[in-house]
Amino acid sequence: MMAVVTSLAGLAWPQRTALLLGVLLVVWGVLDLLRSEPPLAVLHVVTGVVIGAAALRTRVARLVGTLISVVFLVVFAFGVGEPGGAMDAGVVGNAVHLLIGFAAVAVAESCAWCEQRARRTAGSG
C-alpha cells in the first residue's frame, strides 16, 4: 500500500524544494512565452511540471532531479557556448540555468539521504 501525501507538511524538505523549483520554472516559462522565446519557454514549463510532479515521492524526485540537473547543465553549456543561440538566456539567465542544475543535484542527493534515513528508521523499529 502506498501512502498518499495530502499536505506540504507531509513532504520531506527536498521534496518541498523540488516542488518550489517546479513552480519557479513554470513561472519562468510563462514569462519566456510573453517575451517570445519559445525554446526556453518549452524547456522551463516542461521541466517545471516534471520536477513539480515528481516531488510527491522521494525516489521519483531523486531520479528526476538527476535528469533535470543534466538537462540544465547542458543548456547552460549551450547557452554560454553559443551566444545568441536558441538556448542562450543572457548572462543572468545562463547563470540561473547553472544554479538550477546544481539545485537539482542537491535535490537528488538530499532525496537519497532521506531514503537512507527512512530505511534505517524502518529497520530499527
CORUR-V746365 format. One record per backbone hydrogen bond with DSSP energy under -1.0 kcal/mol. NH is the residue of the N-H (numbers start at 1). CO is the residue of the C=O. Records with the same first field share a line. If there is no record, write none. Layout:
NH=CO ; CO
This chain:
11=8
16=12
17=13
18=14
19=15
20=16
21=17
22=18
23=19
24=20
25=21
26=22
27=23
28=24
29=25
30=26
31=27
32=28
33=29
34=30
35=31
36=33
37=32
41=37
42=38
43=39
44=40
45=41
46=42
47=43
48=44
49=45
50=46
51=47
52=48
53=49
54=50
56=53
57=54
61=57
62=58
63=59
64=60
65=61
66=62
67=63
68=64
69=65
70=66
71=67
72=68
73=69
74=70
75=71
76=72
77=73
78=74
79=75
80=76
81=77
82=78
85=82
88=85
94=90
95=91
96=92
97=93
98=94
99=95
100=96
101=97
102=98
103=99
104=100
105=101
106=102
107=103
108=104
109=105
110=106
111=107
112=108
113=109
114=110
115=111
116=112
117=113
118=114
119=115
120=116
121=117
122=118
123=119
124=120
